[in-house]
Amino acid sequence: MTDMSNANPATARAGTGLGLDGKRVVVTGAAGGLGRAFALGFAAAGAKLLVADIRPEGIDETVALIRASGGIAEAVTVDVTSAASCAALAEAARAAYGGADVLINNAAIYAGLERRPFEEIDEAVFDRVMAVNVKGVWQMSRALTPLMRENGGGAIVNIASATVFSGSPQWMHYVASKGAVIAMSRSMARELGADGIRVNVIAPGFTLTEASLGLIEDAASYGVTRGALQRASDPADMVGGALYLASPLAGFVTGQTVVIDGGRQFI
């Protein structure tokens, strides 16, 4: 499979018809993997990107890829567990683009997590997963929501995981954190609807990111036969869902979770 996280978006730039041209989009966890794929996909749709991650070298590379294709992007280093860092990112969005229209909450701890029975999960690891994967979504959302209110609306797309529905064993801290993302998103959707801010979730199935390749041996064939579409998933497979949920095409969609896993959950 081809890893589209480094794809050149130039060929898709104009005329996508998604209504995202000129929209100001913040993507967290965009130093690589799914986050980079989201950033490149929105840039291809004509959006202006604020590329955020705790890893400065990765976001600089993502920005360079976008600019090389004629897109608009700025890099911001952020620690999503820190209220002050998230507030600084919001100010950076205001300074760079005058605000923000879309937030993709993709930052999460996944790479390097060790599978083990839930009784044996280290408390510090559990707390760190919750801090980034759950608290980080809350911190970023509350930092960016005021900018969207100023605009009269916006869209938040939170990235969960299809493991919530399969109950993946020996992975409880990660599964629980992503379940919390879905629960928070439903509550946020109810609270923010009056402000014209839509909140939805993408729950990816197992996807061939750098992190996945490092976690599972023979990742390219992992679970393929369980799906209706019997192939491995690339980061690019998740991008269409995010573009749709952030666009006016989904203008009456909020509080929803879209599972993108090639049909593995119903087999």
C-alpha atoms as a printed R data frame, in Angstrom:
    type eleno elety resid chain resno       x       y      z
1   ATOM     1    CA   MET     A     1   0.000   0.000  0.000
2   ATOM     2    CA   THR     A     2   1.085   3.546 -0.678
3   ATOM     3    CA   ASP     A     3   1.406   5.815  2.330
4   ATOM     4    CA   MET     A     4  -0.460   8.944  1.285
5   ATOM     5    CA   SER     A     5   0.539  10.909  4.366
6   ATOM     6    CA   ASN     A     6   3.304  12.424  2.245
7   ATOM     7    CA   ALA     A     7   1.180  12.826 -0.875
8   ATOM     8    CA   ASN     A     8   1.529  15.942 -2.979
9   ATOM     9    CA   PRO     A     9  -1.848  17.717 -2.940
10  ATOM    10    CA   ALA     A    10  -1.147  20.000 -5.897
11  ATOM    11    CA   THR     A    11  -3.268  18.053 -8.367
12  ATOM    12    CA   ALA     A    12  -6.357  18.407 -6.183
13  ATOM    13    CA   ARG     A    13  -6.152  22.075 -5.352
14  ATOM    14    CA   ALA     A    14  -8.732  24.042 -7.263
15  ATOM    15    CA   GLY     A    15 -12.369  23.213 -7.879
16  ATOM    16    CA   THR     A    16 -13.012  20.604 -5.209
17  ATOM    17    CA   GLY     A    17 -16.500  21.966 -4.613
18  ATOM    18    CA   LEU     A    18 -16.273  21.369 -0.865
19  ATOM    19    CA   GLY     A    19 -16.645  24.986  0.171
20  ATOM    20    CA   LEU     A    20 -13.375  24.896  2.111
21  ATOM    21    CA   ASP     A    21 -11.427  27.351 -0.020
22  ATOM    22    CA   GLY     A    22  -9.920  30.006  2.243
23  ATOM    23    CA   LYS     A    23 -11.135  28.331  5.436
24  ATOM    24    CA   ARG     A    24  -8.756  28.564  8.374
25  ATOM    25    CA   VAL     A    25  -8.016  25.055  9.607
26  ATOM    26    CA   VAL     A    26  -6.059  23.949 12.681
27  ATOM    27    CA   VAL     A    27  -4.768  20.363 12.684
28  ATOM    28    CA   THR     A    28  -3.107  18.973 15.808
29  ATOM    29    CA   GLY     A    29  -0.757  16.018 15.747
30  ATOM    30    CA   ALA     A    30   0.221  17.094 12.229
31  ATOM    31    CA   ALA     A    31   3.939  16.249 12.349
32  ATOM    32    CA   GLY     A    32   3.226  12.961 10.549
33  ATOM    33    CA   GLY     A    33   0.786  10.098 10.087
34  ATOM    34    CA   LEU     A    34  -2.917  10.895  9.994
35  ATOM    35    CA   GLY     A    35  -2.365  14.497 11.058
36  ATOM    36    CA   ARG     A    36  -0.094  15.195  8.123
37  ATOM    37    CA   ALA     A    37  -2.565  13.521  5.769
38  ATOM    38    CA   PHE     A    38  -5.368  15.721  7.117
39  ATOM    39    CA   ALA     A    39  -3.253  18.863  6.730
40  ATOM    40    CA   LEU     A    40  -2.301  18.016  3.159
41  ATOM    41    CA   GLY     A    41  -5.898  17.144  2.315
42  ATOM    42    CA   PHE     A    42  -7.292  20.433  3.590
43  ATOM    43    CA   ALA     A    43  -4.533  22.358  1.845
44  ATOM    44    CA   ALA     A    44  -5.487  20.584 -1.380
45  ATOM    45    CA   ALA     A    45  -9.066  21.790 -0.847
46  ATOM    46    CA   GLY     A    46  -7.823  25.381 -0.674
47  ATOM    47    CA   ALA     A    47  -7.816  25.868  3.098
48  ATOM    48    CA   LYS     A    48  -5.228  27.843  5.061
49  ATOM    49    CA   LEU     A    49  -3.511  25.573  7.569
50  ATOM    50    CA   LEU     A    50  -2.170  26.025 11.047
51  ATOM    51    CA   VAL     A    51  -0.078  22.885 11.481
52  ATOM    52    CA   ALA     A    52   0.374  21.996 15.154
53  ATOM    53    CA   ASP     A    53   2.299  19.355 17.081
54  ATOM    54    CA   ILE     A    54   4.670  19.024 20.001
55  ATOM    55    CA   ARG     A    55   7.393  17.961 17.510
56  ATOM    56    CA   PRO     A    56   8.664  21.100 15.717
57  ATOM    57    CA   GLU     A    57  10.744  19.272 13.131
58  ATOM    58    CA   GLY     A    58   7.741  17.280 11.915
59  ATOM    59    CA   ILE     A    59   5.426  20.243 11.535
60  ATOM    60    CA   ASP     A    60   8.089  22.168  9.665
61  ATOM    61    CA   GLU     A    61   8.245  19.300  7.180
62  ATOM    62    CA   THR     A    62   4.463  19.229  6.827
63  ATOM    63    CA   VAL     A    63   4.399  22.977  6.195
64  ATOM    64    CA   ALA     A    64   7.155  22.633  3.605
65  ATOM    65    CA   LEU     A    65   5.144  19.980  1.745
66  ATOM    66    CA   ILE     A    66   2.071  22.193  1.698
67  ATOM    67    CA   ARG     A    67   3.960  25.272  0.551
68  ATOM    68    CA   ALA     A    68   5.777  23.298 -2.144
69  ATOM    69    CA   SER     A    69   2.369  22.573 -3.658
70  ATOM    70    CA   GLY     A    70   1.291  26.211 -3.538
71  ATOM    71    CA   GLY     A    71  -0.687  25.911 -0.330
72  ATOM    72    CA   ILE     A    72  -0.799  28.212  2.683
73  ATOM    73    CA   ALA     A    73   0.422  26.948  6.043
74  ATOM    74    CA   GLU     A    74   2.075  28.036  9.261
75  ATOM    75    CA   ALA     A    75   3.651  25.833 11.952
76  ATOM    76    CA   VAL     A    76   2.925  26.133 15.661
77  ATOM    77    CA   THR     A    77   4.416  23.988 18.413
78  ATOM    78    CA   VAL     A    78   1.786  23.022 20.980
79  ATOM    79    CA   ASP     A    79   1.398  20.839 24.047
80  ATOM    80    CA   VAL     A    80  -2.293  19.955 24.009
81  ATOM    81    CA   THR     A    81  -2.254  19.051 27.713
82  ATOM    82    CA   SER     A    82  -1.368  22.651 28.620
83  ATOM    83    CA   ALA     A    83  -4.081  25.318 28.765
84  ATOM    84    CA   ALA     A    84  -1.478  28.035 28.279
85  ATOM    85    CA   SER     A    85  -0.009  26.317 25.213
86  ATOM    86    CA   CYS     A    86  -3.449  25.843 23.638
87  ATOM    87    CA   ALA     A    87  -4.342  29.475 24.353
88  ATOM    88    CA   ALA     A    88  -1.099  30.536 22.663
89  ATOM    89    CA   LEU     A    89  -2.032  28.463 19.620
90  ATOM    90    CA   ALA     A    90  -5.405  30.222 19.448
91  ATOM    91    CA   GLU     A    91  -3.625  33.571 19.493
92  ATOM    92    CA   ALA     A    92  -1.304  32.324 16.749
93  ATOM    93    CA   ALA     A    93  -4.357  31.453 14.644
94  ATOM    94    CA   ARG     A    94  -5.733  34.946 15.202
95  ATOM    95    CA   ALA     A    95  -2.394  36.548 14.330
96  ATOM    96    CA   ALA     A    96  -1.815  34.447 11.214
97  ATOM    97    CA   TYR     A    97  -5.306  34.286  9.741
98  ATOM    98    CA   GLY     A    98  -7.608  36.401 11.878
99  ATOM    99    CA   GLY     A    99  -9.222  33.388 13.516
100 ATOM   100    CA   ALA     A   100 -10.138  29.768 12.886
101 ATOM   101    CA   ASP     A   101 -13.029  27.997 11.173
102 ATOM   102    CA   VAL     A   102 -12.133  24.327 11.598
103 ATOM   103    CA   LEU     A   103 -10.333  22.313 14.276
104 ATOM   104    CA   ILE     A   104  -9.132  18.767 13.671
105 ATOM   105    CA   ASN     A   105  -8.304  17.267 17.076
106 ATOM   106    CA   ASN     A   106  -5.918  14.548 15.968
107 ATOM   107    CA   ALA     A   107  -3.096  14.729 18.556
108 ATOM   108    CA   ALA     A   108  -2.955  11.536 20.611
109 ATOM   109    CA   ILE     A   109  -0.627   9.032 22.234
110 ATOM   110    CA   TYR     A   110  -0.595   5.854 20.181
111 ATOM   111    CA   ALA     A   111   2.928   5.137 19.000
112 ATOM   112    CA   GLY     A   112   4.932   3.154 21.504
113 ATOM   113    CA   LEU     A   113   2.008   2.053 23.667
114 ATOM   114    CA   GLU     A   114   2.592  -1.433 24.968
115 ATOM   115    CA   ARG     A   115  -0.245  -3.938 24.895
116 ATOM   116    CA   ARG     A   116  -0.784  -5.549 28.270
117 ATOM   117    CA   PRO     A   117  -3.663  -6.751 30.495
118 ATOM   118    CA   PHE     A   118  -5.516  -3.845 32.064
119 ATOM   119    CA   GLU     A   119  -4.421  -4.901 35.566
120 ATOM   120    CA   GLU     A   120  -0.799  -4.437 34.501
121 ATOM   121    CA   ILE     A   121  -0.999  -1.010 32.852
122 ATOM   122    CA   ASP     A   122   1.374   1.399 34.538
123 ATOM   123    CA   GLU     A   123  -0.490   4.207 36.291
124 ATOM   124    CA   ALA     A   124   1.773   6.900 34.884
125 ATOM   125    CA   VAL     A   125   1.222   5.603 31.341
126 ATOM   126    CA   PHE     A   126  -2.548   5.488 31.896
127 ATOM   127    CA   ASP     A   127  -2.535   9.070 33.150
128 ATOM   128    CA   ARG     A   128  -0.417  10.273 30.236
129 ATOM   129    CA   VAL     A   129  -2.743   8.661 27.676
130 ATOM   130    CA   MET     A   130  -5.743  10.329 29.297
131 ATOM   131    CA   ALA     A   131  -3.967  13.677 29.520
132 ATOM   132    CA   VAL     A   132  -3.151  13.800 25.811
133 ATOM   133    CA   ASN     A   133  -6.006  11.856 24.225
134 ATOM   134    CA   VAL     A   134  -8.864  13.178 26.368
135 ATOM   135    CA   LYS     A   135  -7.787  16.347 28.146
136 ATOM   136    CA   GLY     A   136  -6.002  17.511 25.007
137 ATOM   137    CA   VAL     A   137  -9.231  17.418 22.984
138 ATOM   138    CA   TRP     A   138 -10.986  19.428 25.695
139 ATOM   139    CA   GLN     A   139  -8.159  21.980 25.990
140 ATOM   140    CA   MET     A   140  -7.885  22.569 22.255
141 ATOM   141    CA   SER     A   141 -11.648  22.777 21.767
142 ATOM   142    CA   ARG     A   142 -12.177  25.333 24.497
143 ATOM   143    CA   ALA     A   143  -9.237  27.401 23.224
144 ATOM   144    CA   LEU     A   144 -10.519  27.529 19.625
145 ATOM   145    CA   THR     A   145 -14.277  27.730 20.236
146 ATOM   146    CA   PRO     A   146 -14.235  31.502 20.990
147 ATOM   147    CA   LEU     A   147 -12.652  32.161 17.582
148 ATOM   148    CA   MET     A   148 -15.400  30.156 15.888
149 ATOM   149    CA   ARG     A   149 -18.110  32.002 17.810
150 ATOM   150    CA   GLU     A   150 -16.654  35.263 16.529
151 ATOM   151    CA   ASN     A   151 -17.094  33.944 12.990
152 ATOM   152    CA   GLY     A   152 -20.680  32.863 13.590
153 ATOM   153    CA   GLY     A   153 -19.872  29.158 13.466
154 ATOM   154    CA   GLY     A   154 -17.338  26.492 12.649
155 ATOM   155    CA   ALA     A   155 -16.611  22.792 12.726
156 ATOM   156    CA   ILE     A   156 -14.694  20.527 15.079
157 ATOM   157    CA   VAL     A   157 -13.702  17.041 13.963
158 ATOM   158    CA   ASN     A   158 -12.356  14.856 16.747
159 ATOM   159    CA   ILE     A   159 -10.380  11.723 15.917
160 ATOM   160    CA   ALA     A   160 -11.349   8.656 17.947
161 ATOM   161    CA   SER     A   161 -10.782   5.011 16.972
162 ATOM   162    CA   ALA     A   162 -12.794   2.025 15.807
163 ATOM   163    CA   THR     A   163 -11.211   0.122 18.707
164 ATOM   164    CA   VAL     A   164 -13.944   1.676 20.863
165 ATOM   165    CA   PHE     A   165 -16.479  -0.579 19.143
166 ATOM   166    CA   SER     A   166 -14.343  -3.721 18.967
167 ATOM   167    CA   GLY     A   167 -13.098  -3.458 22.560
168 ATOM   168    CA   SER     A   168  -9.566  -4.285 21.522
169 ATOM   169    CA   PRO     A   169  -8.020  -6.362 24.345
170 ATOM   170    CA   GLN     A   170  -4.862  -5.413 26.255
171 ATOM   171    CA   TRP     A   171  -5.304  -1.864 25.044
172 ATOM   172    CA   MET     A   172  -7.734  -0.542 27.619
173 ATOM   173    CA   HIS     A   173  -6.135   2.826 28.290
174 ATOM   174    CA   TYR     A   174  -6.153   3.710 24.595
175 ATOM   175    CA   VAL     A   175  -9.657   2.313 23.956
176 ATOM   176    CA   ALA     A   176 -11.049   4.137 26.993
177 ATOM   177    CA   SER     A   177  -9.473   7.414 25.932
178 ATOM   178    CA   LYS     A   178 -11.005   7.209 22.476
179 ATOM   179    CA   GLY     A   179 -14.377   6.265 23.917
180 ATOM   180    CA   ALA     A   180 -14.187   9.419 25.989
181 ATOM   181    CA   VAL     A   181 -13.543  11.439 22.820
182 ATOM   182    CA   ILE     A   182 -16.818  10.177 21.366
183 ATOM   183    CA   ALA     A   183 -18.712  10.957 24.589
184 ATOM   184    CA   MET     A   184 -17.218  14.451 24.859
185 ATOM   185    CA   SER     A   185 -18.025  15.173 21.240
186 ATOM   186    CA   ARG     A   186 -21.700  14.384 21.713
187 ATOM   187    CA   SER     A   187 -21.870  16.689 24.717
188 ATOM   188    CA   MET     A   188 -19.971  19.443 22.925
189 ATOM   189    CA   ALA     A   189 -22.287  19.162 19.923
190 ATOM   190    CA   ARG     A   190 -25.297  19.825 22.158
191 ATOM   191    CA   GLU     A   191 -23.635  22.783 23.856
192 ATOM   192    CA   LEU     A   192 -22.270  24.414 20.714
193 ATOM   193    CA   GLY     A   193 -25.155  23.914 18.319
194 ATOM   194    CA   ALA     A   194 -26.693  27.295 19.151
195 ATOM   195    CA   ASP     A   195 -23.388  28.921 18.176
196 ATOM   196    CA   GLY     A   196 -23.410  27.278 14.754
197 ATOM   197    CA   ILE     A   197 -20.448  25.081 15.691
198 ATOM   198    CA   ARG     A   198 -20.750  21.467 14.616
199 ATOM   199    CA   VAL     A   199 -18.833  18.712 16.422
200 ATOM   200    CA   ASN     A   200 -18.344  15.282 14.879
201 ATOM   201    CA   VAL     A   201 -16.020  12.297 15.186
202 ATOM   202    CA   ILE     A   202 -14.056  10.083 12.838
203 ATOM   203    CA   ALA     A   203 -13.256   6.625 14.210
204 ATOM   204    CA   PRO     A   204 -10.513   5.168 11.987
205 ATOM   205    CA   GLY     A   205  -9.865   1.471 11.786
206 ATOM   206    CA   PHE     A   206  -6.324   0.136 11.774
207 ATOM   207    CA   THR     A   207  -4.377   2.399  9.416
208 ATOM   208    CA   LEU     A   208  -0.878   2.114  8.010
209 ATOM   209    CA   THR     A   209   0.761   5.063  9.701
210 ATOM   210    CA   GLU     A   210   4.346   5.161 10.913
211 ATOM   211    CA   ALA     A   211   3.058   4.456 14.416
212 ATOM   212    CA   SER     A   212   1.053   1.398 13.358
213 ATOM   213    CA   LEU     A   213   3.972  -0.018 11.420
214 ATOM   214    CA   GLY     A   214   6.052   0.245 14.586
215 ATOM   215    CA   LEU     A   215   3.450  -1.386 16.819
216 ATOM   216    CA   ILE     A   216   2.356  -4.467 14.892
217 ATOM   217    CA   GLU     A   217   4.400  -6.981 12.977
218 ATOM   218    CA   ASP     A   218   3.214  -7.505  9.382
219 ATOM   219    CA   ALA     A   219   0.927  -4.494  9.763
220 ATOM   220    CA   ALA     A   220   0.040  -4.411  6.051
221 ATOM   221    CA   SER     A   221  -1.966  -7.629  6.383
222 ATOM   222    CA   TYR     A   222  -3.319  -7.052  9.899
223 ATOM   223    CA   GLY     A   223  -7.084  -7.663  9.996
224 ATOM   224    CA   VAL     A   224  -7.490  -7.296  6.233
225 ATOM   225    CA   THR     A   225  -9.603 -10.435  5.845
226 ATOM   226    CA   ARG     A   226 -12.072  -9.175  8.458
227 ATOM   227    CA   GLY     A   227 -13.211  -6.263  6.314
228 ATOM   228    CA   ALA     A   228 -15.775  -5.901  3.562
229 ATOM   229    CA   LEU     A   229 -13.076  -4.042  1.637
230 ATOM   230    CA   GLN     A   230 -10.197  -6.458  1.966
231 ATOM   231    CA   ARG     A   231  -7.178  -4.211  1.810
232 ATOM   232    CA   ALA     A   232  -5.106  -2.262  4.264
233 ATOM   233    CA   SER     A   233  -6.070   1.322  5.079
234 ATOM   234    CA   ASP     A   234  -3.826   4.287  4.281
235 ATOM   235    CA   PRO     A   235  -3.953   7.701  5.993
236 ATOM   236    CA   ALA     A   236  -5.500   9.117  2.808
237 ATOM   237    CA   ASP     A   237  -8.546   6.896  3.386
238 ATOM   238    CA   MET     A   238  -9.445   9.028  6.422
239 ATOM   239    CA   VAL     A   239  -9.098  12.401  4.725
240 ATOM   240    CA   GLY     A   240 -12.363  12.374  2.778
241 ATOM   241    CA   GLY     A   241 -14.388  11.904  5.935
242 ATOM   242    CA   ALA     A   242 -12.702  14.860  7.620
243 ATOM   243    CA   LEU     A   243 -13.178  17.085  4.571
244 ATOM   244    CA   TYR     A   244 -16.855  16.198  4.441
245 ATOM   245    CA   LEU     A   245 -17.527  16.749  8.142
246 ATOM   246    CA   ALA     A   246 -15.719  20.104  8.093
247 ATOM   247    CA   SER     A   247 -17.453  21.320  4.939
248 ATOM   248    CA   PRO     A   248 -20.849  22.903  4.256
249 ATOM   249    CA   LEU     A   249 -21.883  19.549  2.753
250 ATOM   250    CA   ALA     A   250 -22.255  18.369  6.372
251 ATOM   251    CA   GLY     A   251 -24.000  21.552  7.459
252 ATOM   252    CA   PHE     A   252 -26.774  19.649  9.267
253 ATOM   253    CA   VAL     A   253 -24.533  16.929 10.705
254 ATOM   254    CA   THR     A   254 -23.401  17.168 14.308
255 ATOM   255    CA   GLY     A   255 -22.839  14.828 17.246
256 ATOM   256    CA   GLN     A   256 -22.126  11.935 14.895
257 ATOM   257    CA   THR     A   257 -19.371   9.317 14.733
258 ATOM   258    CA   VAL     A   258 -18.249   8.083 11.322
259 ATOM   259    CA   VAL     A   259 -16.405   4.757 11.430
260 ATOM   260    CA   ILE     A   260 -13.931   4.462  8.550
261 ATOM   261    CA   ASP     A   261 -12.592   0.921  8.645
262 ATOM   262    CA   GLY     A   262 -13.405  -0.754  5.366
263 ATOM   263    CA   GLY     A   263 -16.413  -2.495  6.850
264 ATOM   264    CA   ARG     A   264 -14.625  -4.448  9.560
265 ATOM   265    CA   GLN     A   265 -17.071  -3.594 12.349
266 ATOM   266    CA   PHE     A   266 -20.078  -5.276 10.780
267 ATOM   267    CA   ILE     A   267 -18.386  -8.432  9.483
